[in-house]
Amino acid sequence: MEKVLRYFAENKLVVNLLVIMIIVVGIYSAYNLKQDVFPPTDIDTMIVTVIYPGASPADVELNAVVPIENMIRNIQGIKDFVSLAIDNGATIYVYLDQDAPDKQKVKDEVYRNLSNVPDLAPEVEDIIIRDANPKLMSVYIFGVSGKAEADIGERELNQFVDSLEERLLRVKGVAEIRKSGYRDREIKILISPEKMERYYISLNDIVKSIQTRNIRATGGTIQSIQKEQTIVTIGQFENPLDVKDVIIRSNFERRSIKVRDIGNVKDGFKKRDIEIRVNKEDGITMSVVKQEDADIVETVKNVKRFLEENKGTFPGGVKVTTIDDRSLSIISLLKVVQSNAFIGFGFFNITAFSRFSYVVLDSFRDSPYNIHDFDLFVRR
């Protein structure tokens, strides 16, 4: 160690070069450092969301939560799980064992087993499985609403949101767009009980007729000497409103009973499960989720730049409002770090200059000339 110190003390040029290299590498690393809200980590938790429309908490627990819990118990590598049943659904938190040798294998097993749960009520609409990864949290949230003076309907607003989502997914760093307050399109068939009784038609007859009509299936292939053709049965609705022309029953006299003969078909939206208001107007929130290896500050900048550059293409009655920006906390913390670095660099320069001044004065004191003589020499 003493030899190393002596070497650096005798070779000041090497020391200066090392210091310059360290400063340059530090500045380069500071500008290219990836910034994020949370450090890269895995909290080993999975969230299972059950959507069960119209069910009470007791029904949700009996017909959905219990069968799912039975499947989870058979998976090796799970430490514990907690279930919460509410109206219209449930949430199950699955905690993985910290000592599991291969946690990704356990997660894959959860996805595989819960994709096909026996004894699950057929009324369960969906089972959503998510990995509680901090990197998959939203980094920027904005609201889309109609302006107070504009008369824009929900259908026009949904069309704009769909188009905006498609374009935002092409922005650098964006991985996913999550929408809240958005209602999917739904075709409602309002059947008249009196007409059903008059034509001796049951609800099951109507459902089967629609399912049989709205179908697309392959029927194999036909081979010949010249070519081979695939047989495809195409009966899907090009327009969902065509359901009103589905034939429920017909006879040899070419008399047929269609859906429109016993009910009305309405083009609407699914039942609203959450109410979103932006600036006192009904709206939709869009949450931007960045890619795992993307920089949060750069991603948010790209999204803001996209919204600003394309603002002129938005419909006149639509307004986009920022709700939450996670990059602001990172930027403020970086400013604190930068200011502390500048202050530290300033103190370092002051200390180094003071040391240099002391060395210069000390060298003059030991020289055959004193300060007064040096002053006279300069004046001459």
Beta strands, then each sheet from edge to edge (+ up, - down):
strand 1: 45-51
strand 2: 78-86
strand 3: 89-96
strand 4: 126-131
strand 5: 138-146
strand 6: 174-180
strand 7: 185-191
strand 8: 216-223
strand 9: 228-234
strand 10: 247-250
strand 11: 256-258
strand 12: 263-269
strand 13: 277-278
strand 14: 281-290
strand 15: 318-325
sheet 1: 2+ 3- 1+ 4-
sheet 2: 6+ 14- 5+ 15-
sheet 3: 6+ 14- 13+
sheet 4: 7+ 12-
sheet 5: 8+ 9-
sheet 6: 10+ 11-
end
